[in-house]
Amino acid sequence: MDAAVARALHESDFRLTAPNGFGDTVNHYAHSMAVFEGKVYVGTTRGVIQAHRWNLARPDIRPWPVQSPDIIHDVPRQAEIWCFDPLADHWTRVYQAPMVMATNGSRMVPRYIGYRGIGVFQGASDDKPCLYVSTWAPQIAEPPDVLRSVDGVTFEPTTRPPFSPMVRSFRTLQRFQGRVHTTPTSSSKGARLISDSIGSDSTIYATDDVQRSPWRPANDEGFGNPDNVTIFEMEEFNDHLYAGTVNPVSGFELWKTPGGDLPYRWTRVLQHGAGRGIFNEVGVSMCAFNGALYVGTGVLSGGYHRAMRIGPAAAELLRVWPDDSWELIVGDGRRTDDGLRYPLSGYGAGFDTFFNGYVWRMVCHEGRLYAGTFSWGQNVPWLQLSIWPPDALALMDRWGRDALTTSRGGAELWSSADGERWEPVTVNGFGNRFNWGIRNMASLPQGLLVATANPFGPTVVQQQDRGDWRYIDNPRGGCEVWLGREGGWT
């Protein structure tokens, strides 16, 4: 191993820097993260699991895990942006969404309920790199905006992409060849309401000047395939822009372009979910590491896309080389159009954990690749078992619900120095089963910053000794942010 490559961090190397949703357990997701002028900015999304009660199709969970009002707009959902100064070891809230009158005139609502993307970009009219934020708007507010900040303190809306008015959010803000790129996700009506991760169209929009230049399409919708219902994730690798789709019919596709004039010319790299079909419905995450692009997969809605009846299925990790060849790192061995593939790590789908529905985020830190998952293991006590495959039911019978929830509830974080040999950092959400996802990570000189998704607040339902269920305050609810360094903090 190269001497510059550090050992894998252990759970004991981390300390909690921001508990309980930055002090407000309705801050459920640390949904976006960027390093800007030496500080870390985190955008939250609020009231996630309360809002899921209105999803189509609604999850078959009984009782509902978190106490929720009958009207979603009664949940305080003004999304926030927090700033971490690693030198002062201090968090400060720098922005909170304002309240505005609903478009139907019925009530006041938050202008934004979440921030799904934050990126640093210098447009043609920017004097220096600025912080740009993609927003999530409630259904009875105006469409979402792009926020711009010069100083990390003042945030102002700027030109939004030409999305349909149905669009409620957009997520990735990806730099490439002097432009910033984004895609729509979630819609307010029609079939695309079934998921908060499916947009009004599957188009990438790009601009070289967010303030003054129009956003223009960078691809044909769906790359010419109507089954590609959303472009979910993008990453730059080997002087190309890569884009992964959501495809609930035949499995996700991966495309790449060398750029140039808009719209770009694209080449398909993967199709049919890398030979796994709809169980690799979406290309969730990407990260360039040691000369290859690592791609994490999943099934929407945390591993079970109810409306399309896909799953439950655990996620995979793929490795794509510049010549478009690919390898299976974590996943189910199989025959594909490209030949036999077996997991080079020795781990099956989900790192051998059925509950890991996404490989949600990856980052390089001190010569190692870190991969974080989304896990629905903590939901076991409230789930109906009718959809479970036989092997999962057998596991339940052998372990029992409580034991499974205790041992495998919470997200997992894994680390590798070569992309093939993986070590677990945590397999239970840093000792908090309510941390159901590793949502964002950043490599800092001070250590590895890891932010979670934790929607189990302010209350969580708990079964009492008599068998009835009762909502109680959850002292471990709300997103968390952890900082890890070799040797820990003692």
C-alpha positions in Angstrom: 0.0 0.0 0.0 1.2 3.5 -0.8 2.6 5.2 2.3 0.3 8.2 1.6 -2.8 6.1 2.1 -4.1 6.3 5.7 -5.6 3.4 7.5 -9.4 3.1 7.5 -11.1 5.2 10.1 -13.0 3.4 12.8 -16.2 4.4 14.5 -14.2 5.2 17.6 -12.3 7.9 15.6 -15.4 10.0 15.1 -17.0 12.6 17.4 -20.5 14.1 17.0 -20.2 17.8 16.1 -23.9 18.5 15.4 -26.6 16.5 17.1 -30.4 16.5 16.9 -30.8 18.3 13.6 -28.6 21.2 14.7 -30.8 21.5 17.8 -34.1 21.1 15.9 -35.1 17.5 15.2 -37.4 18.5 12.3 -34.1 19.0 10.4 -34.3 15.5 9.1 -31.7 15.4 6.2 -28.3 17.0 5.9 -29.3 17.0 2.2 -26.4 18.9 0.6 -22.9 19.8 1.5 -20.1 21.9 0.0 -16.8 23.4 1.1 -16.6 27.1 0.4 -13.8 29.4 1.4 -12.5 27.0 4.1 -15.9 26.4 5.7 -18.5 23.7 5.2 -22.1 24.5 4.2 -24.9 22.1 4.9 -28.4 22.5 3.5 -31.2 20.7 5.4 -34.6 19.2 4.4 -37.3 19.2 7.0 -40.2 17.0 7.9 -39.3 14.2 5.5 -41.1 11.3 7.1 -44.2 13.4 7.8 -44.3 14.3 4.1 -44.0 10.6 3.1 -47.5 10.1 4.4 -48.7 11.9 1.3 -46.6 10.0 -1.2 -48.2 8.0 -3.9 -48.0 5.1 -3.3 -47.9 5.6 0.5 -45.6 3.2 2.3 -47.4 0.4 4.0 -46.1 1.2 7.5 -48.2 0.7 10.6 -48.1 2.5 12.9 -46.6 5.6 11.3 -43.1 6.0 12.8 -43.3 9.7 13.6 -46.3 11.6 15.0 -47.6 13.7 12.1 -50.4 16.2 11.8 -53.3 15.7 9.4 -52.1 18.6 7.2 -48.5 18.6 6.1 -48.3 22.4 6.1 -48.7 22.3 9.8 -45.2 20.9 10.1 -42.6 23.7 10.5 -40.6 23.1 7.4 -38.5 26.3 6.8 -35.3 24.7 5.4 -32.0 25.9 6.8 -28.4 26.3 5.7 -25.7 25.8 8.4 -22.0 26.7 8.3 -19.2 24.8 10.0 -16.0 26.6 10.8 -13.5 23.7 11.3 -10.9 25.9 12.9 -13.3 27.3 15.5 -15.2 23.9 15.7 -18.5 25.8 15.6 -21.8 25.6 13.6 -23.8 28.7 12.7 -27.1 28.9 11.0 -26.7 31.4 8.1 -30.0 31.1 6.3 -33.6 30.1 6.9 -36.3 29.9 4.2 -38.8 32.8 4.5 -42.5 32.2 4.9 -44.6 33.3 1.9 -48.3 33.3 1.0 -49.3 30.0 -0.8 -50.1 30.3 -4.5 -53.7 29.4 -3.7 -53.9 32.1 -1.1 -54.9 29.6 1.6 -52.1 30.1 4.2 -48.5 31.0 4.8 -46.0 28.3 3.8 -42.2 28.0 3.7 -40.6 29.2 0.4 -38.3 26.2 0.6 -38.6 23.0 2.5 -35.2 21.6 1.5 -31.9 22.2 -0.3 -30.9 19.1 -2.3 -27.7 20.5 -3.8 -25.0 23.0 -3.0 -22.1 23.7 -5.3 -19.3 26.2 -5.8 -19.1 27.7 -9.3 -17.8 30.9 -10.9 -20.0 32.0 -13.7 -19.1 34.4 -16.5 -20.4 37.4 -14.5 -19.1 36.3 -11.1 -16.1 38.2 -9.8 -15.1 35.1 -7.8 -16.4 31.6 -7.1 -19.8 31.7 -5.4 -22.0 29.3 -3.5 -25.1 28.1 -5.4 -28.0 26.2 -3.9 -30.7 24.1 -5.5 -34.0 24.3 -3.6 -37.1 22.3 -2.9 -40.4 24.1 -2.8 -43.7 22.9 -1.3 -46.6 22.1 -3.7 -48.5 25.3 -3.0 -45.5 27.6 -3.4 -43.8 29.0 -6.5 -41.4 26.7 -8.3 -38.0 26.2 -6.8 -35.1 28.7 -7.3 -31.3 28.7 -7.5 -29.9 30.6 -4.6 -26.6 32.5 -4.9 -24.2 33.6 -2.2 -21.1 35.6 -2.6 -20.1 35.5 1.1 -21.8 32.5 2.6 -24.0 34.7 4.6 -26.5 36.4 2.3 -28.5 34.2 -0.1 -30.5 35.6 -3.0 -32.6 33.8 -5.7 -31.3 34.0 -9.3 -32.3 32.6 -12.6 -34.1 29.3 -12.4 -33.9 26.6 -15.1 -36.8 26.4 -17.5 -38.5 23.6 -15.7 -42.2 22.8 -15.9 -44.2 24.4 -13.1 -44.8 20.9 -11.9 -41.2 20.6 -10.7 -40.8 20.9 -7.0 -37.1 20.4 -6.6 -33.8 19.8 -8.4 -30.7 18.4 -6.9 -27.2 17.9 -8.4 -25.2 21.1 -9.3 -22.3 19.7 -11.3 -19.5 21.8 -12.8 -18.0 20.8 -16.1 -16.1 22.8 -18.8 -17.1 26.2 -17.5 -20.7 25.4 -17.0 -22.9 24.3 -14.2 -25.4 21.5 -14.8 -28.6 20.4 -13.0 -31.7 18.2 -13.5 -35.3 18.4 -12.2 -36.5 16.0 -9.5 -39.9 15.6 -7.9 -43.2 16.9 -9.3 -46.4 18.2 -8.0 -49.0 16.2 -9.9 -49.4 13.3 -12.3 -47.6 10.0 -12.4 -44.3 11.7 -11.3 -45.8 12.5 -7.9 -45.2 8.9 -7.0 -41.6 9.7 -5.9 -39.7 12.7 -4.7 -36.9 11.6 -6.9 -38.6 11.7 -10.3 -38.8 15.0 -12.2 -41.0 16.5 -14.9 -38.5 15.6 -17.6 -35.2 13.7 -17.9 -33.1 16.6 -19.2 -29.8 18.0 -18.0 -29.8 21.8 -18.1 -26.6 23.8 -18.3 -25.4 27.5 -18.2 -22.1 29.3 -18.0 -23.6 32.2 -16.1 -26.4 31.5 -13.6 -27.2 35.1 -13.2 -27.4 36.3 -16.8 -27.4 33.4 -19.3 -30.3 31.1 -20.0 -30.2 27.5 -19.0 -30.1 25.2 -22.1 -30.6 21.5 -22.6 -27.5 19.4 -22.7 -29.1 16.2 -23.9 -32.1 14.8 -25.7 -34.8 14.0 -23.1 -34.0 10.7 -21.5 -31.1 10.2 -24.0 -33.8 9.2 -26.4 -35.2 6.5 -24.2 -38.6 7.4 -22.6 -38.1 4.8 -19.9 -35.3 7.0 -18.5 -37.7 9.1 -16.4 -35.0 11.2 -14.6 -31.4 12.0 -14.8 -30.5 11.4 -11.1 -26.7 11.9 -10.6 -23.7 13.4 -12.5 -20.0 13.3 -12.0 -16.9 14.5 -13.9 -14.3 11.8 -14.6 -11.5 11.4 -17.2 -12.4 14.7 -18.9 -16.0 13.5 -19.4 -19.3 14.3 -17.8 -21.1 11.1 -16.6 -24.9 10.9 -16.0 -26.9 8.2 -14.4 -30.6 7.7 -14.9 -33.7 6.4 -13.2 -35.2 3.6 -15.3 -38.0 1.6 -13.7 -38.6 -0.5 -16.9 -35.2 -2.0 -17.7 -32.7 -0.7 -15.1 -30.6 2.5 -14.9 -28.3 3.7 -17.7 -25.0 5.4 -17.5 -24.0 7.9 -20.2 -20.9 10.1 -20.8 -19.9 13.1 -22.9 -16.7 14.9 -23.7 -18.6 18.2 -23.7 -18.3 20.9 -26.3 -21.2 22.9 -27.6 -24.7 22.4 -26.3 -26.4 20.1 -26.6 -23.6 17.6 -26.0 -23.0 14.3 -27.9 -23.4 11.4 -25.5 -22.3 7.8 -25.5 -24.0 5.1 -23.5 -21.7 3.2 -21.1 -24.1 0.9 -19.2 -27.7 -0.2 -19.7 -30.2 -2.6 -18.2 -29.0 -1.8 -14.7 -25.5 -3.3 -15.5 -27.2 -6.6 -16.3 -29.3 -6.7 -13.1 -32.4 -5.0 -14.6 -34.8 -3.1 -12.4 -33.1 -4.1 -9.2 -30.5 -1.5 -10.2 -33.2 1.0 -11.0 -31.1 4.1 -10.4 -27.5 5.3 -10.6 -27.5 6.9 -7.1 -23.9 8.0 -6.5 -20.6 8.4 -8.3 -17.0 9.1 -7.3 -13.7 9.0 -9.2 -11.0 7.1 -7.4 -7.7 5.6 -8.5 -8.3 6.0 -12.2 -11.9 4.6 -12.3 -15.4 5.8 -11.7 -17.3 4.1 -8.9 -21.1 4.0 -9.3 -23.5 3.2 -6.4 -26.9 1.9 -7.4 -30.3 1.4 -5.7 -34.0 1.2 -6.1 -36.0 4.3 -5.4 -37.8 4.9 -2.1 -35.0 3.3 -0.1 -34.9 -0.1 -1.9 -38.6 -0.7 -2.6 -40.3 1.4 -5.3 -43.9 0.7 -4.2 -45.7 2.4 -7.1 -43.7 0.3 -9.7 -43.5 -2.8 -7.4 -39.7 -3.0 -7.7 -37.9 -4.7 -4.9 -37.1 -4.9 -2.1 -33.5 -5.1 -3.3 -30.1 -4.2 -1.9 -27.7 -1.9 -3.7 -24.6 -2.6 -5.7 -21.3 -0.9 -6.3 -19.8 -0.9 -9.8 -16.4 0.2 -11.1 -16.2 1.8 -14.6 -13.0 2.3 -16.5 -12.2 5.0 -19.1 -12.5 2.5 -21.9 -16.1 1.8 -20.7 -15.3 -1.6 -19.4 -16.8 -2.3 -16.0 -16.5 -4.6 -12.9 -18.9 -5.6 -10.2 -17.4 -4.7 -6.8 -20.3 -5.3 -4.4 -23.4 -7.1 -5.6 -25.0 -10.2 -7.0 -22.8 -12.3 -9.4 -24.5 -12.9 -12.8 -24.1 -13.3 -16.5 -24.4 -10.1 -18.4 -24.2 -8.9 -22.1 -20.6 -8.1 -21.2 -19.8 -11.5 -19.8 -19.7 -13.1 -16.3 -19.5 -10.7 -13.4 -18.9 -11.6 -9.8 -18.2 -9.2 -6.8 -14.5 -8.6 -6.6 -14.9 -7.6 -3.0 -16.5 -10.9 -2.0 -19.6 -8.9 -0.7 -23.0 -9.5 -2.1 -25.6 -6.8 -2.7 -25.8 -4.2 0.1 -22.4 -5.3 1.5 -24.2 -8.5 2.4 -26.9 -6.5 4.2 -30.4 -6.8 2.7 -31.5 -3.5 4.2 -29.0 -1.4 2.4 -31.2 0.0 -0.4 -28.7 2.6 -1.7 -25.0 3.2 -1.9 -26.0 6.8 -1.2 -22.7 8.8 -1.1 -19.0 8.3 -1.7 -16.0 10.4 -1.1 -12.2 10.2 -1.3 -10.3 10.9 1.9 -6.6 10.5 2.6 -6.1 8.0 -0.3 -9.1 5.9 0.6 -12.6 5.6 -0.9 -15.5 5.8 1.6 -19.0 4.6 0.7 -22.1 5.2 2.8 -25.5 3.5 2.5 -29.1 4.0 3.2 -30.6 1.3 5.4 -34.3 0.6 6.2 -33.4 -1.9 8.9 -34.7 0.4 11.6 -38.1 0.3 10.0 -38.6 -3.4 10.6 -40.9 -3.1 13.6 -43.5 -1.1 11.6 -43.3 -3.0 8.2 -45.8 -5.4 6.8 -44.1 -8.6 5.8 -46.2 -9.5 2.8 -43.7 -8.0 0.3 -40.6 -9.6 1.8 -38.7 -12.3 -0.2 -38.3 -15.7 1.3 -34.7 -15.2 2.3 -35.5 -12.1 4.2 -38.4 -13.8 6.0 -36.0 -16.6 7.0 -33.6 -14.0 8.4 -36.4 -12.5 10.4 -37.4 -15.8 11.8 -33.9 -16.6 12.8 -33.0 -13.2 14.4 -36.3 -11.7 15.4 -37.4 -8.2 14.7 -35.9 -6.6 17.8 -32.5 -8.2 17.3 -32.4 -7.2 13.6 -33.4 -3.6 14.5 -30.7 -3.4 17.2 -27.9 -5.0 15.2 -28.6 -3.8 11.7 -30.7 -0.7 12.1 -28.9 2.4 10.9 -26.7 3.3 7.9 -23.4 1.7 7.1 -20.1 3.4 6.2 -17.4 1.4 4.4 -13.8 2.2 3.4 -11.3 0.8 0.9 -7.7 1.6 -0.2 -8.0 -0.2 -3.5 -11.7 -0.4 -4.3 -11.8 -4.1 -3.8 -11.0 -4.8 -0.1 -13.5 -3.1 2.1 -13.6 -2.5 5.8 -16.7 -1.4 7.8 -16.4 1.9 9.7 -19.9 1.7 11.2 -22.8 -0.7 10.5 -25.4 0.9 12.8 -25.5 4.6 12.0 -22.7 5.5 14.5 -24.6 3.8 17.3 -27.9 5.5 16.3 -30.3 3.2 14.5 -32.3 6.3 13.5 -29.5 7.5 11.2 -31.0 5.7 8.2 -28.6 7.2 5.7 -25.1 8.5 5.2 -26.3 11.5 3.1 -23.2 13.6 2.6 -19.4 13.6 3.2 -16.5 16.0 2.9 -12.8 15.5 3.1 -11.2 18.3 5.3 -7.7 18.8 6.6 -9.2 18.3 10.1 -10.8 14.9 9.1 -13.7 13.3 7.4 -17.0 15.0 7.9 -20.0 12.7 7.7 -23.6 14.0 7.7 -26.7 11.8 8.1 -30.3 11.5 7.2 -32.4 10.9 10.3 -36.2 11.6 9.9 -37.3 10.2 13.3 -38.1 13.3 15.1 -39.3 15.0 17.2 -41.1 11.8 18.3 -40.9 8.2 17.4 -43.5 5.4 18.0 -42.5 2.7 20.4 -44.3 -0.5 21.5 -45.2 -0.6 25.1 -45.0 -3.6 27.4 -48.8 -4.2 26.9 -48.3 -4.3 23.2 -49.8 -0.9 22.4 -47.9 1.8 20.5 -47.1 5.2 21.9 -45.3 8.3 20.5 -42.4 9.4 22.7 -39.8 12.1 22.4 -36.7 10.8 20.5 -33.4 12.0 22.0 -31.5 10.7 18.9 -33.8 12.2 16.2 -32.8 14.7 13.5 -29.7 14.6 11.2 -26.3 14.4 12.7 -22.8 15.5 11.6 -19.7 13.5 12.6 -16.0 14.4 12.3 -13.5 11.6 12.1 -9.7 11.6 12.2 -7.1 8.9 12.6 -6.5 8.4 16.4 -9.8 9.9 17.4 -10.2 12.9 19.8 -9.1 11.7 23.2 
